[in-house]
Amino acid sequence: MYRCNNCFAELEQYCDECPRCGYRYGDPPKLDYQLFAGTELKNGRYMIGQVLGSGGFGNIYKAWDTKLEKIVAIKEFYLLGVVNRPLGEKDLVITDKRRAWEFETLRDRFILEARITAQFNSEPDIINVYDYIEENNTAYIVMEFLDGINLSDYMKLNGHFDVEEGVRICLTICNALEKIHSKGIIHRDISPDNIFMCLDGMIKIIDFGAAKLTSKDNLDLVRIVKPGFAPPEQYSKETPEGKWTDVYALGATLYYLITGVVPIESTDRKQTENDIEKHELPFPHEVSPEIPEYLSNAIMNAMETDTQLRFKDIKQFKAAINKDKIVLAPKEERKRRRRRKYIGLSAAALVIAAGTAISAYTMRRNIEEETLPPCKLTMWYCKSGDDQLDEAEENAYKKIISDFNSSFEDVEIELVGFMPDEYAEKLSSSEQQPNIYEYTDTLSSAARLSLDKVYSSDEMKQCSVLNKAEQTYGNKYQLPLGLDVPVVYANTGLCDYGKDGVSDLSQIMGKVRPEYEPVVFSSKDYDSIFGDTAEYYSESAKEKFLDKNDKICFFGGYTSDYYDVRDKLPVQYKILYCDVDEVPCEYEDIWCANDISKDENRASEKLLGFMLTNNAQDALHVQNKSLSLPVNDSVREVFVEVHDEFNGTFVNTDKYVFPND
């Protein structure tokens, strides 16, 4: 019995030309840089066959698994314009040395795609990944071979689906996305191209090449969007992406499936405050009258360009499709919200009317508090030395200053950043000192300004975790803008820990297999959390945990370690909160003010209070992605929405304690 090297059909005898596919031994591939049929990978485990497809990031081959004796598909990472492969060779050669870093970064991201997809191998509605290989100076993903057609190609041949079939397909993808989102993953490329219909009727998501674990991802080097199916936030780094991003894409896909019309580009539809809506997207039932209005409304709500009006997750969209939830058309929903706002404003107006007896003196004091005389402030901060982090921090402060000046335009603010050594020297000198400055163990030589007004402000009341700041410092001279909380990171690739919190070491020790190391702690402060942890303390705890060769199951660190853990162990970690009576935390991003002059002091107090508001905290901790957490309660909730891994982490903020400095 013989097998064709190209299509893997079984042949009764050797033939110069395969009667099934016409392949002749030694025939070159479609493109010179692709692998020849018959090429072996992983020491002969897999045999490459015919090319199924190719694009700017790689090739897909039909292949034969010689061990399991079945047909598989193999995706090869190949970055056009950066690498080349001489005809008949296996190894890739980097031809553009200037972009070598890009190739290496995206190759690592390609391997991450395999690991992400492999989590769902037991799911019938997501393509299965069996293996990944690093060979020939590139990488390969081995996955199940699907016999069928993607929805985009199907519609080119057959036209749009009927409503019932379109809804069936959409609900299948809803179920798949709920599983994907439960792992903290955003797909970011739901479209007819990436939904596959098998000959047996099965529907599967087939590509995770644009999947995003959190808001910080190397894939942003190449932004992948599908015109008509990508929401506005995928075109901008300013607006957070989340589950709602996939909701828009799936809504647009269903729109296309049952109308046959590709939706108008989301950026053309997006309405701004100073512009009328540029393009009106027809409702599905206006395009195809057989589409029921409830379904039309559900689709249009999923495709809302305003994320505040869009369904927040797939569960809401699915409920609307199934008629478990009645939804209004987007315009009606806007009217309903405006009515609610109007009622609220009317009630407020009645309260104001009832208070007309307020004294002229009190009114004058209020006006003085809400206006500031012309003055100039100097604002100093300490740089880190990391160009990328320093640029992000500077942009965050500039945004805060810009927002502040929109209310207090007569206050001129000069922002100055220094490297650490120079910063300490400047603060200690007899030179002119700043009005406000970031505290990094060195106090300014000028007289300090007590921040009593900031501590008693409405802005302070929005930050419940600051209720112990005065007790911590013994005064009101220092104002923290950030927070660092001890958490335990679990390597889910080495252990399975079902709880969300840890109350003592015995809970995690029982989850460790004999061949693995149990835990490592980065701080001796963990003695006050879990008792004697000296045996497991290490100054290089994080590095050891992230080194896969050390095989450490748990790491006692801080929320400030999050980005390092996420980037080194993508998908393979879980964040556990410390479920104890007292959780020793640290205030971060601490600011002080100097007593310069009456007018400047008032402006300094206003600016520091403003740095506790939603907009300022969002600029610092969500958009800037600083290592510390927001102290503002509302912004911390937004942070958790953006970074799903922190769900359940801040359930015991009332137990946070802070060491005295």
KEMARGU-793304 format. One record per residue (C-alpha): residue number from 1; x, y, z. Coordinates in steps of 0.02 Angstrom, whole numbers. Layout:
<rs>
R  nr      X      Y      Z
R NUM      X      Y      Z
...
</rs>
This chain:
<rs>
R  nr      X      Y      Z
R   1      0      0      0
R   2     69    172    -49
R   3     16    347      5
R   4     25    505   -100
R   5    148    631    -26
R   6     33    773    -75
R   7   -148    726    -36
R   8   -110    568     67
R   9   -235    463    -28
R  10   -202    275    -13
R  11   -142    198   -177
R  12   -136     13   -216
R  13     30     31   -307
R  14    163    162   -336
R  15    118    288   -473
R  16    222    424   -554
R  17     66    533   -545
R  18    -67    525   -409
R  19   -237    483   -490
R  20   -324    585   -353
R  21   -231    751   -353
R  22   -116    741   -505
R  23     40    765   -400
R  24    203    701   -474
R  25    348    662   -357
R  26    465    812   -350
R  27    336    939   -408
R  28    380   1109   -334
R  29    257   1199   -217
R  30    144   1338   -278
R  31    268   1471   -217
R  32    456   1455   -213
R  33    471   1490    -26
R  34    348   1354     26
R  35    399   1179     83
R  36    403   1036    -42
R  37    276    896    -20
R  38    359    754     74
R  39    461    869    189
R  40    470    796    364
R  41    452    889    530
R  42    489    838    709
R  43    606    694    665
R  44    484    618    540
R  45    329    630    649
R  46    240    742    521
R  47    249    741    331
R  48    207    901    237
R  49     84    886     93
R  50     -7   1008    -20
R  51    -23   1194     18
R  52   -197   1240     80
R  53   -170   1427     91
R  54    -45   1566    121
R  55    -38   1748    175
R  56     73   1884    244
R  57    106   1789    405
R  58    121   1609    349
R  59     74   1454    252
R  60    -49   1316    292
R  61    -13   1139    234
R  62   -108    977    230
R  63      1    853    325
R  64     10    672    383
R  65     38    622    564
R  66    140    462    546
R  67    117    415    729
R  68    -73    431    739
R  69    -94    394    554
R  70   -214    534    516
R  71   -221    693    414
R  72   -185    855    506
R  73   -160   1037    457
R  74      4   1127    493
R  75     21   1315    499
R  76    196   1384    467
R  77    250   1557    527
R  78    324   1651    379
R  79    336   1841    383
R  80    336   1903    204
R  81    463   2039    168
R  82    571   1992    317
R  83    622   1812    281
R  84    650   1701    130
R  85    676   1516     94
R  86    779   1461    -55
R  87    683   1340   -168
R  88    696   1163   -102
R  89    774   1213     66
R  90    694   1196    238
R  91    775   1335    340
R  92    715   1515    333
R  93    841   1655    310
R  94    811   1831    378
R  95    835   1949    231
R  96    793   2113    318
R  97    907   2122    470
R  98    826   2283    528
R  99    662   2190    555
R 100    738   2035    636
R 101    667   2088    805
R 102    494   2099    728
R 103    508   1922    659
R 104    565   1853    827
R 105    431   1945    925
R 106    290   1890    810
R 107    357   1712    804
R 108    343   1706    994
R 109    166   1775    976
R 110    131   1638    848
R 111    183   1506    975
R 112     71   1592   1102
R 113    -73   1570    979
R 114    -45   1382    989
R 115    -46   1383   1178
R 116   -204   1488   1184
R 117   -298   1377   1062
R 118   -237   1217   1145
R 119   -337   1263   1301
R 120   -497   1225   1207
R 121   -456   1055   1133
R 122   -607    975   1216
R 123   -726   1104   1142
R 124   -821   1052    984
R 125   -844   1231    921
R 126   -659   1282    925
R 127   -523   1208    815
R 128   -410   1083    905
R 129   -222   1110    918
R 130   -118    952    943
R 131     62   1012    943
R 132    181   1154    905
R 133    357   1141    835
R 134    508   1257    830
R 135    611   1204    681
R 136    689   1271    520
R 137    719   1442    605
R 138    531   1465    623
R 139    380   1388    710
R 140    233   1274    665
R 141     61   1239    738
R 142    -11   1065    713
R 143   -202   1065    716
R 144   -350    963    662
R 145   -386    955    476
R 146   -560   1020    438
R 147   -655    971    283
R 148   -772   1110    232
R 149   -770   1297    195
R 150   -760   1461    289
R 151   -917   1568    293
R 152   -842   1704    184
R 153   -807   1584     41
R 154   -974   1496     66
R 155  -1070   1659     44
R 156   -972   1705   -112
R 157  -1035   1542   -188
R 158  -1210   1531   -114
R 159  -1267   1702    -54
R 160  -1330   1742    121
R 161  -1401   1617    246
R 162  -1583   1611    297
R 163  -1623   1685    467
R 164  -1639   1520    560
R 165  -1471   1453    498
R 166  -1384   1619    527
R 167  -1446   1623    707
R 168  -1391   1442    734
R 169  -1216   1485    677
R 170  -1213   1642    784
R 171  -1270   1551    941
R 172  -1135   1419    914
R 173  -1004   1556    908
R 174  -1084   1637   1062
R 175  -1055   1477   1159
R 176   -875   1467   1098
R 177   -839   1649   1143
R 178   -910   1627   1318
R 179   -781   1491   1347
R 180   -643   1597   1272
R 181   -689   1750   1376
R 182   -696   1645   1535
R 183   -508   1619   1512
R 184   -476   1807   1505
R 185   -448   1802   1315
R 186   -519   1922   1185
R 187   -524   1847   1010
R 188   -520   2014    916
R 189   -544   1939    742
R 190   -718   1864    736
R 191   -774   1873    555
R 192   -840   1757    417
R 193   -658   1721    368
R 194   -623   1642    537
R 195   -782   1540    558
R 196   -776   1370    474
R 197   -924   1262    422
R 198   -879   1078    413
R 199   -962    955    294
R 200  -1050    874    442
R 201  -1128   1042    491
R 202  -1011   1080    636
R 203   -965   1264    659
R 204   -793   1309    726
R 205   -686   1462    763
R 206   -524   1426    671
R 207   -398   1566    703
R 208   -329   1644    862
R 209   -192   1744    775
R 210   -256   1911    843
R 211   -310   1848   1014
R 212   -266   1962   1158
R 213   -241   1914   1339
R 214   -244   2089   1410
R 215   -224   2268   1355
R 216    -35   2256   1338
R 217     17   2142   1196
R 218    158   2131   1072
R 219     33   2099    933
R 220     -1   2285    932
R 221    156   2297    824
R 222     38   2243    684
R 223   -142   2295    713
R 224   -262   2172    632
R 225   -434   2237    586
R 226   -567   2175    467
R 227   -659   2320    383
R 228   -844   2307    419
R 229   -820   2186    564
R 230   -696   2277    680
R 231   -767   2399    809
R 232   -697   2576    830
R 233   -590   2532    982
R 234   -482   2417    875
R 235   -425   2568    775
R 236   -370   2665    928
R 237   -251   2627   1071
R 238   -344   2752   1181
R 239   -506   2653   1203
R 240   -496   2491   1303
R 241   -540   2328   1216
R 242   -638   2192   1305
R 243   -776   2063   1286
R 244   -880   2199   1204
R 245   -753   2204   1061
R 246   -799   2026   1011
R 247   -983   2067   1034
R 248   -972   2200    898
R 249   -880   2083    779
R 250  -1005   1942    805
R 251  -1152   2063    782
R 252  -1075   2123    618
R 253  -1047   1943    563
R 254  -1229   1897    595
R 255  -1282   2056    503
R 256  -1183   1997    351
R 257  -1239   1815    363
R 258  -1425   1853    354
R 259  -1425   2008    242
R 260  -1278   1973    126
R 261  -1221   2153    153
R 262  -1052   2195    230
R 263  -1086   2326    365
R 264  -1023   2504    344
R 265   -852   2530    424
R 266   -870   2566    611
R 267   -756   2719    605
R 268   -870   2797    473
R 269  -1022   2762    581
R 270   -948   2826    743
R 271  -1036   2981    805
R 272   -938   3119    891
R 273   -997   3264    999
R 274   -956   3393    866
R 275  -1013   3298    713
R 276  -1175   3220    655
R 277  -1176   3037    612
R 278  -1083   3018    448
R 279  -1163   2858    387
R 280  -1324   2776    440
R 281  -1319   2586    443
R 282  -1487   2513    385
R 283  -1569   2396    509
R 284  -1562   2213    456
R 285  -1752   2202    442
R 286  -1748   2353    324
R 287  -1628   2258    210
R 288  -1720   2091    222
R 289  -1902   2104    281
R 290  -1905   1921    336
R 291  -1787   1965    481
R 292  -1890   1993    639
R 293  -1875   2164    721
R 294  -1820   2095    891
R 295  -1671   2011    806
R 296  -1634   2169    706
R 297  -1630   2270    868
R 298  -1516   2142    951
R 299  -1392   2151    807
R 300  -1391   2341    804
R 301  -1362   2349    992
R 302  -1216   2228    972
R 303  -1147   2343    837
R 304  -1161   2504    938
R 305  -1007   2611    908
R 306  -1026   2681   1085
R 307   -962   2546   1203
R 308  -1072   2616   1343
R 309  -1228   2572   1241
R 310  -1165   2408   1169
R 311  -1197   2239   1252
R 312  -1057   2218   1378
R 313  -1034   2033   1350
R 314  -1089   1886   1244
R 315  -1215   1829   1375
R 316  -1317   1988   1350
R 317  -1311   1971   1161
R 318  -1363   1789   1168
R 319  -1508   1831   1284
R 320  -1570   1960   1158
R 321  -1556   1838   1012
R 322  -1654   1707   1110
R 323  -1786   1837   1160
R 324  -1742   1810   1343
R 325  -1708   1997   1351
R 326  -1809   2131   1262
R 327  -1699   2267   1188
R 328  -1744   2433   1110
R 329  -1672   2499    949
R 330  -1513   2599    986
R 331  -1596   2768    952
R 332  -1738   2725   1071
R 333  -1613   2669   1202
R 334  -1523   2836   1187
R 335  -1689   2927   1210
R 336  -1729   2820   1362
R 337  -1563   2863   1441
R 338  -1584   3048   1401
R 339  -1756   3043   1484
R 340  -1680   2966   1640
R 341  -1545   3099   1639
R 342  -1676   3236   1614
R 343  -1777   3171   1762
R 344  -1620   3173   1867
R 345  -1579   3350   1812
R 346  -1757   3407   1846
R 347  -1748   3337   2022
R 348  -1583   3426   2047
R 349  -1661   3589   1984
R 350  -1798   3573   2116
R 351  -1669   3553   2252
R 352  -1576   3707   2188
R 353  -1739   3806   2184
R 354  -1775   3757   2364
R 355  -1605   3823   2415
R 356  -1622   4001   2349
R 357  -1613   4069   2525
R 358  -1426   4032   2531
R 359  -1328   4182   2595
R 360  -1225   4292   2479
R 361  -1074   4256   2589
R 362  -1085   4069   2564
R 363  -1109   4089   2377
R 364   -954   4198   2367
R 365   -851   4069   2463
R 366   -909   3930   2344
R 367   -863   4032   2191
R 368   -690   4067   2264
R 369   -665   3880   2294
R 370   -709   3836   2115
R 371   -598   3969   2033
R 372   -412   3996   2046
R 373   -314   4157   2019
R 374   -182   4162   1882
R 375    -22   4077   1939
R 376    118   3962   1883
R 377    154   3791   1961
R 378    305   3680   1942
R 379    278   3491   1948
R 380    427   3374   1968
R 381    432   3185   1951
R 382    563   3049   1948
R 383    595   2951   1788
R 384    634   2764   1788
R 385    765   2757   1651
R 386    656   2645   1543
R 387    615   2749   1387
R 388    447   2665   1355
R 389    387   2679   1536
R 390    450   2858   1550
R 391    360   2911   1391
R 392    197   2832   1451
R 393    213   2916   1622
R 394    249   3085   1544
R 395     98   3068   1429
R 396    -12   3025   1578
R 397     43   3180   1674
R 398     20   3289   1518
R 399   -157   3224   1498
R 400   -195   3260   1681
R 401   -128   3437   1662
R 402   -229   3463   1503
R 403   -389   3403   1587
R 404   -354   3512   1740
R 405   -325   3665   1630
R 406   -494   3639   1546
R 407   -569   3692   1713
R 408   -431   3807   1777
R 409   -357   3887   1622
R 410   -267   4026   1717
R 411   -151   3902   1803
R 412      8   3872   1703
R 413     93   3706   1747
R 414    273   3664   1704
R 415    309   3476   1705
R 416    490   3422   1733
R 417    558   3245   1747
R 418    730   3197   1815
R 419    832   3037   1820
R 420    843   2963   1998
R 421   1017   3026   2049
R 422    985   3201   1984
R 423    810   3202   2059
R 424    870   3173   2238
R 425   1006   3304   2214
R 426    883   3434   2147
R 427    760   3409   2291
R 428    899   3425   2422
R 429    975   3582   2345
R 430    946   3763   2389
R 431    881   3797   2214
R 432    703   3849   2178
R 433    593   3702   2231
R 434    434   3638   2145
R 435    257   3668   2202
R 436    215   3484   2197
R 437    330   3334   2174
R 438    335   3145   2175
R 439    407   3078   2338
R 440    543   2945   2317
R 441    625   2938   2490
R 442    693   3115   2472
R 443    597   3265   2540
R 444    611   3437   2463
R 445    719   3565   2553
R 446    572   3687   2552
R 447    440   3703   2686
R 448    307   3569   2669
R 449    123   3608   2638
R 450     -6   3511   2739
R 451   -139   3439   2624
R 452   -285   3457   2744
R 453   -404   3519   2609
R 454   -362   3373   2495
R 455   -388   3247   2635
R 456   -561   3319   2672
R 457   -611   3339   2488
R 458   -747   3248   2392
R 459   -611   3174   2282
R 460   -533   3089   2434
R 461   -702   3011   2476
R 462   -696   2920   2307
R 463   -540   2827   2366
R 464   -588   2715   2512
R 465   -415   2633   2519
R 466   -342   2802   2571
R 467   -440   2807   2734
R 468   -284   2745   2824
R 469   -160   2862   2740
R 470   -157   2991   2880
R 471   -133   2855   3011
R 472      5   2776   2904
R 473    106   2937   2885
R 474     58   3020   3049
R 475     21   3180   2953
R 476    -62   3248   2796
R 477     94   3296   2701
R 478     95   3145   2584
R 479    -39   3093   2459
R 480    -32   2919   2380
R 481   -102   2901   2204
R 482    -69   2713   2186
R 483    -78   2549   2279
R 484     22   2386   2283
R 485    -63   2230   2354
R 486     15   2060   2398
R 487    -56   1919   2291
R 488     -8   1740   2252
R 489     19   1690   2071
R 490    -16   1508   2026
R 491     65   1426   1874
R 492    -87   1336   1804
R 493     24   1236   1688
R 494     99   1148   1840
R 495    -46   1141   1963
R 496   -235   1155   1975
R 497   -294   1269   2116
R 498   -483   1291   2116
R 499   -504   1429   2247
R 500   -487   1617   2222
R 501   -395   1650   2384
R 502   -260   1578   2498
R 503   -277   1581   2688
R 504   -127   1473   2736
R 505     18   1382   2655
R 506    -56   1209   2681
R 507   -191   1250   2551
R 508    -65   1268   2411
R 509     61   1139   2471
R 510    -68   1003   2446
R 511    -83   1049   2262
R 512    101   1024   2220
R 513    165    865   2138
R 514    326    790   2211
R 515    432    832   2058
R 516    390   1019   2069
R 517    445   1156   2189
R 518    298   1221   2291
R 519    315   1408   2318
R 520    434   1554   2324
R 521    407   1724   2409
R 522    481   1891   2356
R 523    459   1979   2523
R 524    486   1940   2706
R 525    321   2031   2737
R 526    236   1866   2694
R 527    284   1808   2869
R 528    145   1920   2934
R 529     24   1844   2809
R 530     56   1657   2812
R 531    173   1636   2962
R 532    352   1578   2944
R 533    395   1585   2758
R 534    585   1606   2777
R 535    618   1435   2699
R 536    538   1493   2537
R 537    602   1672   2530
R 538    716   1725   2388
R 539    777   1894   2327
R 540    756   1829   2149
R 541    586   1747   2183
R 542    499   1817   2030
R 543    639   1769   1911
R 544    638   1591   1980
R 545    450   1576   1963
R 546    456   1638   1783
R 547    600   1522   1737
R 548    512   1368   1670
R 549    662   1259   1713
R 550    636   1289   1900
R 551    457   1220   1894
R 552    389   1323   2039
R 553    200   1311   2061
R 554    161   1468   2165
R 555    240   1639   2185
R 556    201   1758   2327
R 557    226   1929   2252
R 558    129   2091   2224
R 559      6   2162   2101
R 560    152   2263   2031
R 561    225   2099   1966
R 562     71   2071   1857
R 563    138   2126   1688
R 564    297   2023   1705
R 565    199   1867   1753
R 566     72   1893   1616
R 567    204   1919   1481
R 568    313   1771   1533
R 569    173   1647   1572
R 570     34   1696   1452
R 571   -129   1604   1491
R 572    -38   1490   1616
R 573    -67   1588   1777
R 574   -202   1632   1903
R 575   -204   1775   2029
R 576   -254   1728   2207
R 577   -295   1853   2344
R 578   -229   1836   2522
R 579   -380   1779   2624
R 580   -315   1831   2795
R 581   -368   1951   2933
R 582   -237   2083   2890
R 583   -163   2109   2717
R 584     -6   2220   2725
R 585    -10   2334   2571
R 586     98   2477   2511
R 587     47   2651   2456
R 588    134   2699   2293
R 589    152   2852   2180
R 590    162   2968   2330
R 591    155   3156   2303
R 592    196   3305   2414
R 593    175   3493   2403
R 594    282   3640   2459
R 595    221   3797   2549
R 596    265   3931   2419
R 597    128   4064   2414
R 598    -57   4077   2453
R 599   -117   4073   2272
R 600      5   3937   2219
R 601    -38   3833   2372
R 602   -223   3838   2328
R 603   -185   3784   2150
R 604    -71   3645   2213
R 605   -207   3577   2326
R 606   -332   3582   2183
R 607   -213   3492   2065
R 608   -171   3355   2191
R 609   -356   3330   2229
R 610   -389   3321   2042
R 611   -260   3180   2029
R 612   -380   3072   2131
R 613   -525   3094   2008
R 614   -586   2964   1885
R 615   -505   3044   1732
R 616   -335   3069   1813
R 617   -329   2896   1891
R 618   -382   2820   1725
R 619   -240   2912   1637
R 620   -113   2854   1766
R 621   -162   2673   1794
R 622   -270   2611   1650
R 623   -206   2704   1498
R 624    -27   2722   1563
R 625    -26   2543   1631
R 626     79   2590   1782
R 627    140   2454   1900
R 628     27   2517   2040
R 629   -161   2502   2057
R 630   -286   2647   2056
R 631   -336   2712   2229
R 632   -498   2778   2154
R 633   -632   2647   2185
R 634   -724   2671   2019
R 635   -566   2667   1915
R 636   -508   2510   2004
R 637   -670   2428   1947
R 638   -631   2483   1768
R 639   -455   2413   1788
R 640   -529   2244   1836
R 641   -645   2250   1685
R 642   -495   2277   1571
R 643   -389   2147   1663
R 644   -509   2004   1696
R 645   -376   1905   1790
R 646   -406   2019   1940
R 647   -589   1969   1957
R 648   -616   1930   2142
R 649   -444   1995   2193
R 650   -507   2149   2286
R 651   -647   2071   2387
R 652   -567   2111   2556
R 653   -505   2291   2542
R 654   -572   2320   2718
R 655   -432   2207   2780
R 656   -293   2307   2698
R 657   -165   2378   2820
R 658    -17   2491   2784
R 659    151   2493   2874
R 660    201   2658   2953
R 661    337   2749   2856
</rs>
